Amino acid sequence: MTASGLPMTVPSPGLPARVRIHEVGPRDGLQNEQGTVPTEVKAEFIRRLADAGLDTVEATSFVHPKWVPQLADAEALFPQVRELGVRLPVLVPNERGLDRALALGAREVAVFASATESFAKANLNRTVDESLAMFEPVVTRAKAEGVSVRGYLSMCFGDPWQGPVPVEQVVGVCRRLADMGCDELSLGDTIGVATPGHVKALLAALGAAGIPASSLAVHFHDTYGQALANTYAALEHGVTTVDASAGGLGGCPYARSATGNLATEDLVWMLHGLGIQTGVDLGRLTATSVWLAERLGRPSPSRTVRALSHKE
């Protein structure tokens, strides 16, 4: 670490010059909190993330409050942040959720699919085919409105019920989401079991199926400490969009073994050390996670946040 609290920059050949960080803390992170975080705190969290240089901040989810009560304030929250000048995608589970999002002026939405039958049943109470059939009119309508659509695909590497997930199975569902009209696909390692070789194999198979790295994002959990290694493998393959959660917030409420998302600060530390541009001010981002941790009543699990916030 240098005196400035930043890593020494040593570029590695063959990696992207810039990476777009898709910040998921306000949605994926806070949806797993035991208690309800006040709307004003959520809005300030999003403002601080934008001020730290994150240009894509997933704001909330327009899912029925019964299923995710922590995000029941979507209608109250979104108008408070929609003029920030950054990309503010929101999750929409169905056409009703899309209606709510469009009514508030959302210009980017996401649907949340599963690569496995077991997780589709647990998360959506539908088969994979039934869930894709539910998403198709959502994607079609959103695209007709000029709204971009991200397709999240969970359980791309392993499933707590069925175990390892065949690469071909994941490619098949990705192909269907792409054909449906999704502009970007986010590959989720929902229970954190992926390893770099597995990541490269999946990305290569997707490329062979006509889905280029330029249309992909990666979303790793750090259950076995592999999130950064897996991210590096994806960068080597040409992926330039990486999902992360400020302070390492969140996990998956339907996957008991999953720990938190890849911490944005840990990702930024690695990327900046590699000379990869992100536009993120690591000091401001760390301060934001410390600020939120104080309001949540527990320290951030991010190693970088802990190291920088305790540095004298």
C-alpha positions as CSV (number, residue, x, y, z in Angstrom):
1,M,0.0,0.0,0.0
2,T,1.3,3.5,-0.9
3,A,1.2,6.4,1.5
4,S,-2.0,7.6,-0.2
5,G,-3.8,4.5,0.8
6,L,-3.9,3.3,-2.8
7,P,-2.3,0.2,-4.3
8,M,0.8,0.4,-6.4
9,T,-0.2,0.3,-10.0
10,V,1.3,-2.6,-12.0
11,P,-0.6,-3.3,-15.2
12,S,-1.1,-6.8,-16.5
13,P,-1.1,-7.4,-20.3
14,G,-4.3,-8.4,-22.0
15,L,-6.8,-7.0,-19.5
16,P,-9.4,-4.3,-20.3
17,A,-8.4,-0.7,-19.9
18,R,-11.7,0.1,-18.1
19,V,-14.3,-1.8,-16.1
20,R,-17.8,-0.7,-15.4
21,I,-18.8,-1.6,-11.9
22,H,-22.5,-2.4,-11.5
23,E,-23.1,-1.5,-7.9
24,V,-25.8,-3.7,-6.3
25,G,-25.6,-2.8,-2.7
26,P,-28.8,-0.7,-2.4
27,R,-30.8,-3.6,-3.9
28,D,-29.1,-6.9,-3.6
29,G,-27.3,-5.9,-0.4
30,L,-30.1,-4.3,1.6
31,Q,-32.8,-6.8,0.6
32,N,-31.1,-9.3,2.9
33,E,-31.2,-7.1,6.0
34,Q,-33.1,-8.5,9.0
35,G,-34.6,-5.1,9.8
36,T,-36.0,-2.4,7.6
37,V,-33.5,0.3,6.6
38,P,-35.2,3.8,6.5
39,T,-35.9,5.2,3.1
40,E,-33.9,8.3,3.9
41,V,-30.8,6.2,4.7
42,K,-31.2,4.2,1.4
43,A,-31.5,7.5,-0.6
44,E,-28.4,8.9,1.1
45,F,-26.5,5.6,0.5
46,I,-27.3,5.9,-3.2
47,R,-26.3,9.6,-3.3
48,R,-23.0,8.8,-1.6
49,L,-22.3,5.9,-4.0
50,A,-22.9,8.2,-7.0
51,D,-20.7,10.8,-5.4
52,A,-17.9,8.2,-5.1
53,G,-17.9,7.8,-8.8
54,L,-20.1,4.8,-9.3
55,D,-22.0,5.4,-12.5
56,T,-24.4,2.4,-12.3
57,V,-26.2,1.9,-9.0
58,E,-29.0,-0.6,-8.8
59,A,-31.5,1.3,-6.7
60,T,-34.3,-1.1,-5.7
61,S,-36.7,-3.8,-6.7
62,F,-40.4,-3.5,-7.7
63,V,-41.3,-6.9,-6.3
64,H,-44.4,-7.5,-4.2
65,P,-43.7,-6.2,-0.6
66,K,-44.8,-9.5,0.8
67,W,-41.8,-11.3,-0.8
68,V,-39.1,-8.6,-0.1
69,P,-40.4,-6.3,2.7
70,Q,-37.0,-4.7,3.0
71,L,-37.6,-3.0,-0.4
72,A,-41.3,-2.2,0.0
73,D,-40.5,1.5,-0.2
74,A,-39.5,1.5,-3.9
75,E,-42.2,4.1,-4.9
76,A,-41.0,6.4,-2.1
77,L,-37.3,5.9,-2.8
78,F,-36.9,6.1,-6.5
79,P,-38.2,9.6,-7.0
80,Q,-35.6,10.8,-4.4
81,V,-32.7,9.6,-6.5
82,R,-33.7,9.5,-10.1
83,E,-32.2,12.9,-10.9
84,L,-28.7,12.0,-9.8
85,G,-27.3,11.7,-13.3
86,V,-26.2,8.1,-13.0
87,R,-27.7,4.8,-14.3
88,L,-30.3,3.5,-11.8
89,P,-31.5,0.1,-12.9
90,V,-34.3,-1.6,-10.9
91,L,-35.4,-5.2,-10.6
92,V,-38.9,-6.0,-12.0
93,P,-40.2,-9.6,-11.4
94,N,-43.2,-9.3,-13.7
95,E,-45.4,-7.0,-15.8
96,R,-46.9,-5.4,-12.6
97,G,-43.4,-4.6,-11.4
98,L,-42.6,-3.1,-14.8
99,D,-45.7,-0.9,-14.7
100,R,-44.6,0.5,-11.3
101,A,-41.1,1.1,-12.5
102,L,-42.1,2.8,-15.7
103,A,-44.6,5.0,-13.9
104,L,-41.7,6.5,-11.9
105,G,-39.5,7.0,-14.9
106,A,-37.1,4.1,-14.7
107,R,-35.0,3.7,-17.8
108,E,-33.2,0.4,-17.0
109,V,-34.8,-2.7,-15.6
110,A,-33.7,-6.2,-14.8
111,V,-35.4,-9.6,-14.6
112,F,-34.1,-12.4,-12.4
113,A,-34.0,-15.9,-13.9
114,S,-32.5,-19.2,-12.8
115,A,-30.3,-21.7,-14.6
116,T,-31.8,-24.5,-12.5
117,E,-35.2,-25.9,-11.9
118,S,-34.7,-26.2,-8.1
119,F,-33.8,-22.5,-7.6
120,A,-36.6,-21.4,-10.1
121,K,-39.0,-23.3,-7.9
122,A,-37.6,-21.9,-4.6
123,N,-37.2,-18.3,-5.8
124,L,-40.1,-17.9,-8.3
125,N,-42.4,-20.9,-7.6
126,R,-42.2,-21.7,-11.3
127,T,-40.2,-24.0,-13.6
128,V,-37.5,-22.5,-15.7
129,D,-39.8,-22.5,-18.7
130,E,-42.6,-20.9,-16.8
131,S,-40.4,-18.2,-15.4
132,L,-39.0,-17.4,-18.9
133,A,-42.5,-17.2,-20.2
134,M,-43.4,-14.7,-17.5
135,F,-40.4,-12.6,-18.4
136,E,-40.9,-12.5,-22.1
137,P,-43.7,-9.9,-22.1
138,V,-41.8,-7.8,-19.6
139,V,-38.7,-7.7,-21.8
140,T,-40.8,-7.0,-24.9
141,R,-42.7,-4.2,-23.3
142,A,-39.6,-2.6,-21.8
143,K,-37.8,-2.7,-25.1
144,A,-40.8,-1.1,-26.8
145,E,-40.6,1.7,-24.3
146,G,-36.9,2.2,-25.1
147,V,-35.9,0.8,-21.7
148,S,-32.8,-1.4,-21.5
149,V,-33.1,-4.8,-19.9
150,R,-30.6,-6.8,-18.0
151,G,-31.1,-10.5,-17.5
152,Y,-29.8,-11.9,-14.2
153,L,-29.1,-15.6,-14.3
154,S,-28.6,-17.2,-10.9
155,M,-27.0,-20.6,-10.1
156,C,-24.7,-20.5,-13.1
157,F,-22.0,-22.5,-11.3
158,G,-23.6,-24.5,-8.6
159,D,-27.0,-25.0,-6.9
160,P,-27.5,-25.9,-3.2
161,W,-30.0,-28.6,-4.1
162,Q,-28.7,-30.1,-7.4
163,G,-25.0,-29.5,-7.0
164,P,-22.8,-28.6,-10.0
165,V,-24.6,-27.1,-12.9
166,P,-23.6,-28.3,-16.4
167,V,-22.2,-25.5,-18.6
168,E,-24.5,-26.4,-21.4
169,Q,-27.5,-25.9,-19.2
170,V,-26.4,-22.4,-18.4
171,V,-25.7,-21.6,-22.0
172,G,-29.1,-22.8,-23.0
173,V,-30.9,-20.4,-20.6
174,C,-28.6,-17.5,-21.5
175,R,-29.4,-18.1,-25.2
176,R,-33.1,-17.8,-24.5
177,L,-32.7,-14.6,-22.5
178,A,-30.6,-13.1,-25.2
179,D,-33.1,-14.1,-27.9
180,M,-35.8,-12.6,-25.8
181,G,-34.1,-9.2,-26.1
182,C,-32.0,-8.8,-22.9
183,D,-29.3,-6.3,-23.6
184,E,-26.9,-7.7,-21.0
185,L,-26.7,-10.9,-19.1
186,S,-25.3,-11.1,-15.5
187,L,-23.9,-14.5,-14.7
188,G,-24.5,-15.2,-11.0
189,D,-22.4,-17.5,-8.8
190,T,-25.2,-17.4,-6.2
191,I,-23.6,-19.8,-3.7
192,G,-20.0,-18.8,-4.4
193,V,-18.7,-22.2,-5.6
194,A,-17.2,-21.1,-8.9
195,T,-13.4,-21.4,-9.6
196,P,-11.5,-19.6,-12.4
197,G,-11.3,-22.7,-14.7
198,H,-15.1,-23.1,-14.5
199,V,-15.5,-19.4,-15.2
200,K,-13.4,-19.6,-18.3
201,A,-15.1,-22.7,-19.5
202,L,-18.6,-21.1,-19.2
203,L,-17.4,-17.8,-20.9
204,A,-15.9,-19.8,-23.8
205,A,-19.0,-21.9,-24.2
206,L,-21.2,-18.7,-24.3
207,G,-18.9,-17.2,-26.9
208,A,-19.2,-20.3,-29.0
209,A,-23.0,-20.0,-28.7
210,G,-22.9,-16.4,-30.1
211,I,-23.0,-14.6,-26.8
212,P,-19.9,-12.3,-26.7
213,A,-18.1,-11.1,-23.5
214,S,-19.2,-7.6,-24.4
215,S,-22.8,-8.5,-23.5
216,L,-22.0,-10.2,-20.2
217,A,-21.4,-9.2,-16.6
218,V,-20.2,-11.4,-13.8
219,H,-21.7,-11.5,-10.3
220,F,-19.6,-13.5,-7.8
221,H,-20.2,-14.3,-4.2
222,D,-17.2,-14.9,-1.9
223,T,-18.4,-18.0,0.0
224,Y,-15.1,-19.8,-0.6
225,G,-12.9,-16.7,-1.1
226,Q,-12.9,-17.1,-4.9
227,A,-14.7,-13.9,-6.0
228,L,-11.6,-11.9,-7.0
229,A,-9.9,-14.8,-8.6
230,N,-13.0,-15.5,-10.6
231,T,-13.3,-11.9,-11.6
232,Y,-9.8,-11.8,-12.8
233,A,-10.5,-14.9,-15.0
234,A,-13.5,-13.1,-16.5
235,L,-11.4,-10.0,-17.2
236,E,-8.9,-12.2,-19.0
237,H,-11.7,-13.4,-21.2
238,G,-12.8,-9.8,-22.1
239,V,-15.6,-9.2,-19.6
240,T,-15.8,-5.5,-18.7
241,T,-18.8,-5.3,-16.4
242,V,-18.5,-6.6,-12.9
243,D,-21.3,-6.6,-10.2
244,A,-20.2,-5.8,-6.7
245,S,-21.8,-4.6,-3.4
246,A,-20.4,-1.7,-1.4
247,G,-18.9,-3.0,1.8
248,G,-19.7,-6.6,0.8
249,L,-23.4,-6.3,1.7
250,G,-25.8,-9.0,0.9
251,G,-26.0,-12.6,-0.2
252,C,-29.0,-14.6,-1.3
253,P,-32.1,-15.2,0.9
254,Y,-32.8,-18.5,-0.8
255,A,-29.3,-19.9,-0.7
256,R,-28.4,-20.6,2.9
257,S,-24.8,-21.3,2.3
258,A,-24.1,-18.1,0.5
259,T,-22.1,-15.3,2.1
260,G,-21.9,-11.8,0.9
261,N,-21.4,-10.4,-2.6
262,L,-18.0,-9.4,-3.8
263,A,-17.2,-6.1,-1.9
264,T,-16.9,-3.2,-4.3
265,E,-13.9,-1.8,-2.4
266,D,-12.0,-5.1,-2.7
267,L,-12.8,-5.1,-6.4
268,V,-11.7,-1.5,-6.9
269,W,-8.4,-2.2,-5.0
270,M,-7.6,-5.0,-7.4
271,L,-8.6,-3.1,-10.5
272,H,-6.7,0.1,-9.6
273,G,-3.6,-2.0,-8.8
274,L,-3.9,-3.5,-12.3
275,G,-4.1,0.0,-13.8
276,I,-7.7,-0.6,-14.9
277,Q,-9.9,2.6,-14.8
278,T,-13.2,2.5,-12.9
279,G,-13.9,6.2,-12.2
280,V,-14.4,5.3,-8.5
281,D,-12.8,7.3,-5.6
282,L,-11.8,4.5,-3.2
283,G,-11.6,6.8,-0.3
284,R,-15.1,8.1,-0.7
285,L,-16.4,4.7,-1.3
286,T,-14.8,3.3,1.8
287,A,-16.2,6.2,3.9
288,T,-19.6,5.4,2.5
289,S,-19.5,1.8,3.6
290,V,-18.2,2.8,7.0
291,W,-21.1,5.3,7.2
292,L,-23.7,2.6,6.3
293,A,-22.1,0.0,8.6
294,E,-22.6,2.4,11.5
295,R,-26.3,2.7,10.7
296,L,-26.6,-1.1,10.3
297,G,-24.9,-1.6,13.6
298,R,-22.1,-3.9,12.5
299,P,-18.7,-3.6,10.8
300,S,-18.3,-4.1,7.0
301,P,-17.1,-7.5,6.0
302,S,-14.9,-6.0,3.2
303,R,-11.2,-6.5,4.0
304,T,-10.4,-3.3,2.1
305,V,-12.9,-1.3,4.1
306,R,-11.4,-2.6,7.3
307,A,-7.8,-2.0,6.2
308,L,-8.4,1.5,5.0
309,S,-10.7,2.6,7.8
310,H,-8.2,1.5,10.5
311,K,-5.2,2.9,8.7
312,E,-3.6,5.7,10.7
